[in-house]
Amino acid sequence: MPRRRLRHALPARLATALVILAIVSIFGSSTARAQEDTDARRGDVRIIEVSGLLDAVTADFLLSELDRAEEQGALAVVLQVDSLASVVDEGVYLELATRLSETPVTIAFWVGPSGSAAEGGTAELAGVVDIVGVAGGSRIGATGPARLPDRFGPAFGDATARLADQAIGAQEAIDLGISVGPLVEVSTLPTFLLEIEGYELVRNEAGDQVSNVTQDFLKLPITSQLFHTVASPEITYLFFTGGLALLIFELYTAGVGIAGLVGMGMVVAGTYGLATLPFRTVGVVLLVLSFLALAVDIQTNLPRAYTVIGLVLFVAGTFVLWDGITMSWVTGMVGIVGAVLYAYIGMPTMVRTRFSSPVIGRKWLVGTDGQALTELRPKLAGEVRLGGAKWIATSGSGVIAAGEHVTVIATEGVELVVESSSKG
């Protein structure tokens, strides 16, 4: 009996062992694949695009990507830079500079492609990274006053004072030791990457040259891109002024408030941009007052002194709005020309369409006699009395004095055209 139980037990134990072995194999292979995936991520190069102004959105993205690069053991993080200024506050700027200088991951700073620039606070960050490259046709410098404390040292060595006021080209950056070189090796991103230790080109089975590590190109997420775009001088200016224009427009429309809702959304977006960017309060006040002045004449449907005052305030506000950053002159001209067309054509046409009423059945007045109550001229409307009622009228020819007898000879819109019928 014991032997029989043993013979029956052996197959059962064997089956159990096989199941356990299968489970271990599956788990082991899954673990191995996970490890392989992790190893595949380790040692890669992350290329992050830094374009436009270096704002809080971009800085937060860079800090989070630095965390990921450290956790996943990336070989290097490359900042592909085309930025003219930094608009983040001192605390965030110092935190970013500290992380870039102290991270164990190699940090490279590439100003490219050709035609790009790194200026202002963005350029100063080049002094805290491991490798700097300036593509041919690009420039670096014009940092302005130093933002980082003395413990970081001068951003560009002996050339720091000079680069505070001016930007230099690629070859001069190499000559001064700011950028690696020669120029041919930093003019394109693939060649610049060869300056990173551990990054090499190898031949694959087909004989083609490929990098020995993977490359990840990283950009801001869609939502962050939206906020980053809004927080640019040009978009903020157009959104804020365009929103104010639509809110004034809404006051004179008979619709369901679509213009007002869109205008409010644009003003909110523009206000976010103003909260992010350095602006002058006087510039915002001038822009708001300009639309209030325009509104005074809009309600009379006749551009007069307040229209001129409003446009002068708008132009002044456009030129003094930003503090320490620049806006494209094209954007400024678009805003100014748009304001002129808005004041002299757009709003008067809309108001006439909204509040005027069609002339019905007034042609029967032609031939009717009456009396001028005010002086009438061909282009200057006055009043006449016809059958006990007052009417707006102009002279068909010549000047008609108040009190003269007149005869209606035509109608033009809401006005009557009359001529003198006095008998000496």
VOPAGU-2260 file (C-alpha; in pm, 1 decimal, decimal comma):
REM VOPAGU-2260
SITE   aa  ch    i         X         Y         Z
SITE  MET   A    0       0,0       0,0       0,0
SITE  PRO   A    1     267,0     259,1      79,8
SITE  ARG   A    2     436,7     181,2    -252,2
SITE  ARG   A    3     105,4     217,3    -440,1
SITE  ARG   A    4      46,5     555,8    -279,6
SITE  LEU   A    5     399,9     653,5    -376,6
SITE  ARG   A    6     339,4     551,3    -738,1
SITE  HIS   A    7      20,9     762,0    -745,6
SITE  ALA   A    8     192,0    1053,2    -564,1
SITE  LEU   A    9     486,5    1082,6    -800,1
SITE  PRO   A   10     285,8    1199,9   -1102,3
SITE  ALA   A   11      97,9    1450,3    -884,0
SITE  ARG   A   12     421,5    1589,3    -741,2
SITE  LEU   A   13     574,1    1603,5   -1087,0
SITE  ALA   A   14     274,2    1796,2   -1218,6
SITE  THR   A   15     290,5    2036,1    -925,6
SITE  ALA   A   16     660,9    2092,2    -984,0
SITE  LEU   A   17     600,9    2158,6   -1352,3
SITE  VAL   A   18     328,6    2413,4   -1269,2
SITE  ILE   A   19     555,9    2587,2   -1019,9
SITE  LEU   A   20     840,3    2585,1   -1273,3
SITE  ALA   A   21     610,4    2734,2   -1536,4
SITE  ILE   A   22     496,0    3006,6   -1297,6
SITE  VAL   A   23     853,7    3085,7   -1202,6
SITE  SER   A   24     953,5    3091,0   -1568,8
SITE  ILE   A   25     670,6    3323,1   -1660,3
SITE  PHE   A   26     742,4    3551,8   -1365,2
SITE  GLY   A   27    1111,5    3537,1   -1435,3
SITE  SER   A   28    1068,4    3616,0   -1802,3
SITE  SER   A   29     831,5    3903,1   -1714,6
SITE  THR   A   30    1083,3    4036,3   -1467,0
SITE  ALA   A   31    1359,1    3998,2   -1723,4
SITE  ARG   A   32    1154,5    4180,2   -1984,8
SITE  ALA   A   33    1077,4    4455,6   -1734,6
SITE  GLN   A   34    1446,1    4476,6   -1650,6
SITE  GLU   A   35    1530,8    4485,8   -2021,0
SITE  ASP   A   36    1276,4    4767,3   -2072,3
SITE  THR   A   37    1429,0    4955,3   -1780,9
SITE  ASP   A   38    1779,2    4897,7   -1916,1
SITE  ALA   A   39    1662,5    5016,5   -2256,1
SITE  ARG   A   40    1547,5    5340,7   -2095,2
SITE  ARG   A   41    1869,6    5379,5   -1902,2
SITE  GLY   A   42    2148,0    5561,6   -2077,1
SITE  ASP   A   43    1925,5    5747,5   -2323,6
SITE  VAL   A   44    1956,3    6113,4   -2422,7
SITE  ARG   A   45    1655,9    6340,8   -2354,3
SITE  ILE   A   46    1636,2    6644,5   -2582,4
SITE  ILE   A   47    1408,2    6917,0   -2443,7
SITE  GLU   A   48    1300,0    7211,6   -2656,4
SITE  VAL   A   49    1321,8    7546,3   -2473,6
SITE  SER   A   50    1167,3    7807,3   -2702,7
SITE  GLY   A   51    1009,1    8143,9   -2642,1
SITE  LEU   A   52    1040,4    8303,6   -2301,9
SITE  LEU   A   53    1160,3    8087,3   -2015,0
SITE  ASP   A   54     845,5    8109,0   -1801,4
SITE  ALA   A   55     708,2    7920,4   -1502,0
SITE  VAL   A   56     546,2    7657,5   -1725,3
SITE  THR   A   57     873,8    7576,4   -1901,9
SITE  ALA   A   58    1073,0    7583,1   -1577,0
SITE  ASP   A   59     831,9    7340,6   -1409,1
SITE  PHE   A   60     854,8    7107,3   -1709,7
SITE  LEU   A   61    1235,4    7114,9   -1699,0
SITE  LEU   A   62    1243,6    7038,4   -1326,7
SITE  SER   A   63    1007,3    6743,3   -1366,3
SITE  GLU   A   64    1208,3    6603,8   -1657,6
SITE  LEU   A   65    1528,3    6636,0   -1456,2
SITE  ASP   A   66    1365,3    6424,4   -1185,0
SITE  ARG   A   67    1269,7    6158,6   -1440,2
SITE  ALA   A   68    1615,1    6161,6   -1597,6
SITE  GLU   A   69    1779,4    6103,3   -1261,3
SITE  GLU   A   70    1535,7    5827,2   -1161,7
SITE  GLN   A   71    1574,6    5643,7   -1492,9
SITE  GLY   A   72    1949,5    5692,9   -1519,9
SITE  ALA   A   73    1954,0    5893,1   -1842,9
SITE  LEU   A   74    2292,3    5952,5   -2001,8
SITE  ALA   A   75    2226,7    6321,3   -2068,8
SITE  VAL   A   76    1963,8    6593,2   -2094,6
SITE  VAL   A   77    2008,2    6833,3   -2384,5
SITE  LEU   A   78    1838,4    7172,4   -2378,1
SITE  GLN   A   79    1769,0    7284,1   -2735,1
SITE  VAL   A   80    1742,9    7658,8   -2677,6
SITE  ASP   A   81    1588,3    7946,1   -2870,3
SITE  SER   A   82    1487,8    8189,7   -2597,0
SITE  LEU   A   83    1541,2    8563,3   -2555,3
SITE  ALA   A   84    1464,9    8605,3   -2185,6
SITE  SER   A   85    1359,9    8451,7   -1856,4
SITE  VAL   A   86    1043,7    8576,2   -1683,9
SITE  VAL   A   87    1033,9    8336,8   -1386,7
SITE  ASP   A   88    1070,6    8474,6   -1035,3
SITE  GLU   A   89    1405,1    8463,8    -856,2
SITE  GLY   A   90    1316,7    8162,4    -642,1
SITE  VAL   A   91    1220,8    7939,4    -936,4
SITE  TYR   A   92    1517,6    8062,3   -1140,2
SITE  LEU   A   93    1760,0    7981,1    -858,3
SITE  GLU   A   94    1602,1    7637,3    -808,2
SITE  LEU   A   95    1636,7    7556,9   -1178,9
SITE  ALA   A   96    1997,8    7675,7   -1192,8
SITE  THR   A   97    2082,6    7472,6    -881,9
SITE  ARG   A   98    1928,3    7155,0   -1022,3
SITE  LEU   A   99    2105,6    7197,2   -1355,4
SITE  SER   A  100    2442,4    7244,6   -1186,1
SITE  GLU   A  101    2412,2    6968,2    -924,0
SITE  THR   A  102    2234,2    6685,9   -1108,7
SITE  PRO   A  103    2449,6    6377,1   -1175,8
SITE  VAL   A  104    2304,5    6362,1   -1527,7
SITE  THR   A  105    2512,4    6534,4   -1794,1
SITE  ILE   A  106    2341,3    6859,8   -1899,0
SITE  ALA   A  107    2410,9    7001,5   -2244,2
SITE  PHE   A  108    2297,3    7344,0   -2367,2
SITE  TRP   A  109    2263,9    7377,6   -2746,4
SITE  VAL   A  110    2163,2    7708,2   -2906,2
SITE  GLY   A  111    2016,0    7594,1   -3232,2
SITE  PRO   A  112    1926,3    7535,2   -3503,6
SITE  SER   A  113    2082,7    7815,0   -3709,2
SITE  GLY   A  114    1919,4    8150,5   -3645,8
SITE  SER   A  115    1836,4    8077,3   -3282,6
SITE  ALA   A  116    1939,6    8283,3   -2982,2
SITE  ALA   A  117    1995,2    8244,9   -2609,1
SITE  GLU   A  118    1975,8    8579,1   -2431,7
SITE  GLY   A  119    1875,2    8726,8   -2098,8
SITE  GLY   A  120    1832,8    8493,0   -1805,2
SITE  THR   A  121    1810,6    8193,0   -2035,7
SITE  ALA   A  122    2164,3    8254,9   -2160,7
SITE  GLU   A  123    2298,6    8285,6   -1805,6
SITE  LEU   A  124    2193,6    7925,1   -1739,2
SITE  ALA   A  125    2457,9    7818,3   -1993,0
SITE  GLY   A  126    2713,0    7896,8   -1723,1
SITE  VAL   A  127    2589,5    7619,7   -1491,0
SITE  VAL   A  128    2569,1    7324,1   -1733,6
SITE  ASP   A  129    2832,4    7074,3   -1847,4
SITE  ILE   A  130    2850,1    7136,7   -2222,6
SITE  VAL   A  131    2752,5    7438,9   -2431,4
SITE  GLY   A  132    2721,0    7450,9   -2808,3
SITE  VAL   A  133    2621,0    7738,6   -3036,2
SITE  ALA   A  134    2514,3    7646,3   -3387,7
SITE  GLY   A  135    2642,3    7845,8   -3681,3
SITE  GLY   A  136    2422,3    8149,9   -3740,7
SITE  SER   A  137    2300,8    8151,9   -3379,2
SITE  ARG   A  138    2403,1    8380,4   -3093,4
SITE  ILE   A  139    2441,1    8381,5   -2716,4
SITE  GLY   A  140    2477,0    8659,9   -2460,5
SITE  ALA   A  141    2304,2    8990,9   -2376,2
SITE  THR   A  142    2234,3    8843,8   -2033,5
SITE  GLY   A  143    2181,0    9174,8   -1856,4
SITE  PRO   A  144    2250,5    9198,4   -1481,8
SITE  ALA   A  145    2353,6    8869,8   -1316,2
SITE  ARG   A  146    2065,4    8681,0   -1152,4
SITE  LEU   A  147    2262,4    8403,6    -983,8
SITE  PRO   A  148    2454,9    8444,5    -656,1
SITE  ASP   A  149    2833,1    8456,2    -647,1
SITE  ARG   A  150    2864,7    8087,3    -551,9
SITE  PHE   A  151    2786,7    7997,5    -913,9
SITE  GLY   A  152    3078,2    8206,4   -1035,2
SITE  PRO   A  153    3078,0    8419,5   -1353,4
SITE  ALA   A  154    2857,5    8263,1   -1619,4
SITE  PHE   A  155    3108,4    8306,1   -1903,3
SITE  GLY   A  156    3441,2    8348,4   -1726,9
SITE  ASP   A  157    3638,1    8652,7   -1832,7
SITE  ALA   A  158    3382,1    8733,6   -2101,5
SITE  THR   A  159    3091,4    8762,1   -1856,3
SITE  ALA   A  160    3097,9    9142,5   -1832,6
SITE  ARG   A  161    3111,4    9178,7   -2209,9
SITE  LEU   A  162    2827,0    8934,3   -2271,4
SITE  ALA   A  163    2607,4    9118,2   -2023,5
SITE  ASP   A  164    2554,0    9386,0   -2288,9
SITE  GLN   A  165    2598,9    9205,8   -2619,1
SITE  ALA   A  166    2539,2    8872,6   -2786,8
SITE  ILE   A  167    2808,2    8695,5   -2984,8
SITE  GLY   A  168    2802,7    8449,2   -3272,1
SITE  ALA   A  169    2899,8    8083,2   -3282,2
SITE  GLN   A  170    3262,4    8114,5   -3386,7
SITE  GLU   A  171    3338,0    8385,8   -3133,7
SITE  ALA   A  172    3173,9    8177,0   -2862,6
SITE  ILE   A  173    3412,2    7894,3   -2953,4
SITE  ASP   A  174    3712,4    8127,9   -2955,5
SITE  LEU   A  175    3624,1    8251,6   -2605,5
SITE  GLY   A  176    3583,4    7895,6   -2476,2
SITE  ILE   A  177    3211,4    7935,8   -2411,7
SITE  SER   A  178    3106,5    7684,8   -2676,4
SITE  VAL   A  179    3269,0    7357,8   -2769,8
SITE  GLY   A  180    3393,2    7326,5   -3125,6
SITE  PRO   A  181    3502,8    7330,1   -3395,4
SITE  LEU   A  182    3201,6    7493,3   -3554,9
SITE  VAL   A  183    3121,8    7199,2   -3781,8
SITE  GLU   A  184    3079,1    6979,6   -3474,5
SITE  VAL   A  185    2816,1    7199,5   -3307,7
SITE  SER   A  186    2625,0    7338,6   -3604,8
SITE  THR   A  187    2371,6    7055,3   -3606,3
SITE  LEU   A  188    2223,3    6865,2   -3318,1
SITE  PRO   A  189    2347,2    6516,7   -3426,5
SITE  THR   A  190    2706,8    6639,1   -3443,0
SITE  PHE   A  191    2676,1    6831,6   -3116,5
SITE  LEU   A  192    2557,9    6516,2   -2938,8
SITE  LEU   A  193    2895,4    6358,6   -3013,6
SITE  GLU   A  194    3044,5    6599,6   -2756,8
SITE  ILE   A  195    2858,7    6407,8   -2482,8
SITE  GLU   A  196    3074,1    6144,5   -2314,4
SITE  GLY   A  197    2927,8    5800,6   -2376,6
SITE  TYR   A  198    2740,0    5903,0   -2689,5
SITE  GLU   A  199    2882,9    5742,8   -3004,0
SITE  LEU   A  200    2790,2    5650,5   -3357,2
SITE  VAL   A  201    2809,6    5279,7   -3439,9
SITE  ARG   A  202    2724,7    5077,3   -3745,9
SITE  ASN   A  203    2423,6    4850,8   -3741,4
SITE  GLU   A  204    2384,5    4523,6   -3927,4
SITE  ALA   A  205    2293,8    4710,5   -4245,9
SITE  GLY   A  206    2614,0    4911,5   -4224,5
SITE  ASP   A  207    2439,0    5240,7   -4142,2
SITE  GLN   A  208    2568,9    5472,0   -3872,7
SITE  VAL   A  209    2335,8    5496,0   -3574,3
SITE  SER   A  210    2374,6    5623,4   -3218,9
SITE  ASN   A  211    2461,4    5375,6   -2948,7
SITE  VAL   A  212    2184,1    5512,9   -2723,1
SITE  THR   A  213    1823,5    5609,2   -2784,4
SITE  GLN   A  214    1716,9    5972,1   -2824,3
SITE  ASP   A  215    1391,9    6111,4   -2685,5
SITE  PHE   A  216    1266,1    6449,3   -2811,5
SITE  LEU   A  217    1051,1    6606,9   -2544,0
SITE  LYS   A  218     812,1    6901,0   -2570,2
SITE  LEU   A  219     563,8    7064,8   -2337,5
SITE  PRO   A  220     232,2    6879,2   -2304,1
SITE  ILE   A  221     -56,5    7028,6   -2502,2
SITE  THR   A  222    -211,9    7206,2   -2203,3
SITE  SER   A  223     123,1    7347,6   -2095,8
SITE  GLN   A  224     192,3    7457,2   -2453,1
SITE  LEU   A  225    -134,3    7652,4   -2448,9
SITE  PHE   A  226     -41,4    7841,5   -2132,0
SITE  HIS   A  227     313,0    7892,7   -2258,3
SITE  THR   A  228     181,7    8039,2   -2585,4
SITE  VAL   A  229     -65,6    8270,1   -2413,3
SITE  ALA   A  230     211,3    8398,7   -2185,4
SITE  SER   A  231     402,3    8557,1   -2474,5
SITE  PRO   A  232     408,1    8936,8   -2519,5
SITE  GLU   A  233     242,9    8927,7   -2861,5
SITE  ILE   A  234     -43,5    8691,5   -2773,2
SITE  THR   A  235    -107,5    8858,1   -2437,2
SITE  TYR   A  236    -126,2    9202,4   -2600,5
SITE  LEU   A  237    -361,0    9089,2   -2877,9
SITE  PHE   A  238    -584,4    8888,8   -2642,4
SITE  PHE   A  239    -611,7    9166,0   -2383,9
SITE  THR   A  240    -683,0    9449,2   -2629,1
SITE  GLY   A  241    -901,1    9231,6   -2853,4
SITE  GLY   A  242   -1102,2    9121,4   -2551,3
SITE  LEU   A  243   -1160,0    9483,0   -2443,4
SITE  ALA   A  244   -1273,5    9569,4   -2796,5
SITE  LEU   A  245   -1526,2    9284,4   -2797,6
SITE  LEU   A  246   -1663,1    9383,9   -2457,0
SITE  ILE   A  247   -1727,7    9738,1   -2584,0
SITE  PHE   A  248   -1877,8    9587,8   -2899,5
SITE  GLU   A  249   -2112,7    9377,0   -2687,4
SITE  LEU   A  250   -2263,4    9692,1   -2533,7
SITE  TYR   A  251   -2406,8    9791,6   -2871,6
SITE  THR   A  252   -2522,2    9456,1   -3008,1
SITE  ALA   A  253   -2859,7    9291,7   -2985,4
SITE  GLY   A  254   -2728,9    8934,9   -2995,9
SITE  VAL   A  255   -2716,5    8666,3   -2728,2
SITE  GLY   A  256   -2382,2    8772,0   -2581,2
SITE  ILE   A  257   -2141,5    8564,6   -2790,3
SITE  ALA   A  258   -1910,9    8862,5   -2841,0
SITE  GLY   A  259   -1916,1    8932,4   -2468,8
SITE  LEU   A  260   -1833,4    8573,1   -2376,6
SITE  VAL   A  261   -1548,9    8555,6   -2626,8
SITE  GLY   A  262   -1424,7    8895,9   -2515,3
SITE  MET   A  263   -1430,9    8793,9   -2150,6
SITE  GLY   A  264   -1238,7    8476,9   -2229,8
SITE  MET   A  265    -976,9    8676,3   -2419,4
SITE  VAL   A  266    -940,6    8927,0   -2136,3
SITE  VAL   A  267    -897,4    8642,4   -1885,0
SITE  ALA   A  268    -630,2    8482,4   -2105,7
SITE  GLY   A  269    -461,9    8819,4   -2151,9
SITE  THR   A  270    -471,8    8880,3   -1775,8
SITE  TYR   A  271    -298,5    8545,0   -1719,8
SITE  GLY   A  272     -27,4    8656,6   -1959,7
SITE  LEU   A  273       9,6    8987,0   -1775,4
SITE  ALA   A  274      40,2    8799,6   -1446,1
SITE  THR   A  275     322,6    8592,3   -1596,3
SITE  LEU   A  276     511,8    8863,4   -1783,8
SITE  PRO   A  277     678,0    9181,9   -1653,2
SITE  PHE   A  278     450,0    9473,7   -1746,8
SITE  ARG   A  279     409,8    9839,4   -1656,4
SITE  THR   A  280      88,1    9927,1   -1477,0
SITE  VAL   A  281      69,1   10257,5   -1661,6
SITE  GLY   A  282      57,7   10067,3   -1992,3
SITE  VAL   A  283    -242,7    9859,7   -1884,7
SITE  VAL   A  284    -420,4   10170,0   -1749,9
SITE  LEU   A  285    -364,8   10355,3   -2078,7
SITE  LEU   A  286    -506,6   10066,7   -2282,8
SITE  VAL   A  287    -818,6   10043,3   -2064,5
SITE  LEU   A  288    -873,1   10421,4   -2070,9
SITE  SER   A  289    -832,2   10421,5   -2450,0
SITE  PHE   A  290   -1135,0   10195,7   -2495,8
SITE  LEU   A  291   -1340,7   10394,6   -2246,1
SITE  ALA   A  292   -1263,2   10709,8   -2446,3
SITE  LEU   A  293   -1357,9   10537,5   -2772,2
SITE  ALA   A  294   -1686,4   10425,5   -2618,4
SITE  VAL   A  295   -1787,2   10788,4   -2555,5
SITE  ASP   A  296   -1790,4   10869,4   -2927,6
SITE  ILE   A  297   -1917,5   10527,6   -3034,3
SITE  GLN   A  298   -2252,1   10593,9   -2869,0
SITE  THR   A  299   -2288,9   10913,2   -3073,9
SITE  ASN   A  300   -2199,8   10724,4   -3393,6
SITE  LEU   A  301   -1967,3   11008,8   -3485,9
SITE  PRO   A  302   -1586,5   10989,4   -3436,0
SITE  ARG   A  303   -1484,0   11311,3   -3265,8
SITE  ALA   A  304   -1235,9   11435,5   -3006,2
SITE  TYR   A  305   -1273,5   11135,7   -2774,6
SITE  THR   A  306   -1189,9   10902,2   -3062,8
SITE  VAL   A  307    -862,1   11086,1   -3120,3
SITE  ILE   A  308    -787,6   11084,0   -2747,3
SITE  GLY   A  309    -865,8   10713,5   -2727,1
SITE  LEU   A  310    -635,4   10626,7   -3016,0
SITE  VAL   A  311    -352,2   10837,9   -2871,2
SITE  LEU   A  312    -390,7   10656,0   -2538,4
SITE  PHE   A  313    -393,6   10320,5   -2719,7
SITE  VAL   A  314     -69,2   10395,3   -2905,4
SITE  ALA   A  315      97,6   10514,5   -2584,0
SITE  GLY   A  316     -18,1   10205,4   -2395,9
SITE  THR   A  317     116,0    9980,5   -2671,9
SITE  PHE   A  318     464,0   10130,3   -2648,8
SITE  VAL   A  319     497,6   10135,8   -2268,5
SITE  LEU   A  320     319,8    9809,7   -2183,1
SITE  TRP   A  321     620,4    9578,0   -2138,8
SITE  ASP   A  322     898,5    9617,9   -1886,1
SITE  GLY   A  323    1226,9    9453,0   -1978,0
SITE  ILE   A  324    1092,5    9238,0   -2262,9
SITE  THR   A  325    1019,2    9325,6   -2622,3
SITE  MET   A  326     725,8    9267,5   -2853,1
SITE  SER   A  327     739,5    9238,4   -3230,1
SITE  TRP   A  328     675,1    9573,5   -3398,9
SITE  VAL   A  329     451,4    9387,9   -3643,7
SITE  THR   A  330     219,6    9291,3   -3357,2
SITE  GLY   A  331     214,4    9649,9   -3233,0
SITE  MET   A  332     124,7    9780,4   -3579,9
SITE  VAL   A  333    -150,5    9519,4   -3613,4
SITE  GLY   A  334    -296,5    9637,9   -3284,0
SITE  ILE   A  335    -276,6   10008,5   -3372,4
SITE  VAL   A  336    -418,6    9969,3   -3724,4
SITE  GLY   A  337    -691,1    9744,8   -3586,6
SITE  ALA   A  338    -782,7   10008,5   -3325,9
SITE  VAL   A  339    -809,1   10278,2   -3595,8
SITE  LEU   A  340   -1033,7   10062,6   -3815,5
SITE  TYR   A  341   -1236,9    9963,3   -3508,6
SITE  ALA   A  342   -1297,7   10327,9   -3411,9
SITE  TYR   A  343   -1358,0   10482,4   -3754,5
SITE  ILE   A  344   -1521,6   10203,0   -3954,7
SITE  GLY   A  345   -1616,0    9893,8   -3755,2
SITE  MET   A  346   -1808,8   10034,9   -3459,6
SITE  PRO   A  347   -1981,5   10324,2   -3644,2
SITE  THR   A  348   -2103,3   10081,6   -3913,2
SITE  MET   A  349   -2228,0    9837,4   -3651,9
SITE  VAL   A  350   -2406,7   10108,4   -3452,2
SITE  ARG   A  351   -2577,9   10246,7   -3763,5
SITE  THR   A  352   -2690,0    9896,6   -3858,6
SITE  ARG   A  353   -2807,3    9821,4   -3504,9
SITE  PHE   A  354   -3000,3   10137,3   -3424,6
SITE  SER   A  355   -3112,9   10286,7   -3755,6
SITE  SER   A  356   -3459,4   10208,8   -3889,4
SITE  PRO   A  357   -3561,9   10184,8   -4253,6
SITE  VAL   A  358   -3740,0   10476,4   -4415,7
SITE  ILE   A  359   -4087,9   10363,8   -4511,5
SITE  GLY   A  360   -4331,2   10572,2   -4715,7
SITE  ARG   A  361   -4148,0   10906,4   -4698,8
SITE  LYS   A  362   -4134,7   10960,6   -5069,5
SITE  TRP   A  363   -4488,9   11096,9   -5052,9
SITE  LEU   A  364   -4335,6   11401,1   -4879,4
SITE  VAL   A  365   -4165,6   11506,2   -5204,0
SITE  GLY   A  366   -4332,6   11830,2   -5317,7
SITE  THR   A  367   -4455,2   11918,2   -4968,8
SITE  ASP   A  368   -4399,1   12275,9   -4854,8
SITE  GLY   A  369   -4272,2   12371,8   -4512,6
SITE  GLN   A  370   -4046,4   12606,6   -4321,3
SITE  ALA   A  371   -3680,2   12581,4   -4217,9
SITE  LEU   A  372   -3641,5   12589,9   -3842,1
SITE  THR   A  373   -3258,6   12603,1   -3853,2
SITE  GLU   A  374   -3001,4   12697,2   -4114,5
SITE  LEU   A  375   -2962,8   12426,6   -4376,3
SITE  ARG   A  376   -2663,9   12345,8   -4595,8
SITE  PRO   A  377   -2598,5   12067,5   -4851,0
SITE  LYS   A  378   -2381,2   11868,0   -4607,3
SITE  LEU   A  379   -2514,7   12008,0   -4280,9
SITE  ALA   A  380   -2845,6   11868,6   -4158,5
SITE  GLY   A  381   -3096,8   12082,5   -3977,1
SITE  GLU   A  382   -3470,1   12081,0   -3903,9
SITE  VAL   A  383   -3777,7   12177,4   -4102,7
SITE  ARG   A  384   -4145,3   12185,5   -4011,4
SITE  LEU   A  385   -4389,9   12012,6   -4242,6
SITE  GLY   A  386   -4754,9   12012,7   -4152,4
SITE  GLY   A  387   -4687,3   12064,7   -3783,5
SITE  ALA   A  388   -4417,1   11790,4   -3756,7
SITE  LYS   A  389   -4039,4   11832,8   -3736,9
SITE  TRP   A  390   -3813,5   11651,9   -3985,6
SITE  ILE   A  391   -3437,1   11627,1   -4039,1
SITE  ALA   A  392   -3337,2   11784,6   -4368,8
SITE  THR   A  393   -3046,7   11916,1   -4572,7
SITE  SER   A  394   -3033,4   12176,5   -4846,9
SITE  GLY   A  395   -3027,2   12055,6   -5203,8
SITE  SER   A  396   -2819,1   12354,6   -5308,6
SITE  GLY   A  397   -2701,8   12668,3   -5138,7
SITE  VAL   A  398   -2763,5   12794,2   -4788,2
SITE  ILE   A  399   -3120,0   12815,7   -4658,5
SITE  ALA   A  400   -3166,3   13048,2   -4363,0
SITE  ALA   A  401   -3389,3   12970,1   -4068,9
SITE  GLY   A  402   -3744,2   13087,3   -4132,1
SITE  GLU   A  403   -3735,8   13047,2   -4510,4
SITE  HIS   A  404   -4008,5   12854,1   -4685,5
SITE  VAL   A  405   -3886,6   12526,5   -4836,3
SITE  THR   A  406   -4010,3   12249,4   -5061,2
SITE  VAL   A  407   -3911,6   11881,4   -5031,7
SITE  ILE   A  408   -3741,9   11766,7   -5353,3
SITE  ALA   A  409   -3604,0   11422,2   -5250,4
SITE  THR   A  410   -3532,3   11182,6   -4963,2
SITE  GLU   A  411   -3193,0   11036,2   -4868,2
SITE  GLY   A  412   -3211,3   10773,6   -4595,4
SITE  VAL   A  413   -3365,4   10929,3   -4286,5
SITE  GLU   A  414   -3314,5   11282,9   -4418,1
SITE  LEU   A  415   -3521,1   11502,6   -4648,7
SITE  VAL   A  416   -3362,9   11713,8   -4918,6
SITE  VAL   A  417   -3525,7   12057,4   -4960,0
SITE  GLU   A  418   -3482,9   12376,5   -5159,1
SITE  SER   A  419   -3589,6   12731,2   -5086,4
SITE  SER   A  420   -3936,3   12830,6   -5207,0
SITE  SER   A  421   -3952,6   13177,4   -5049,7
SITE  LYS   A  422   -4121,9   13443,9   -5263,3
SITE  GLY   A  423   -3903,7   13745,8   -5192,6
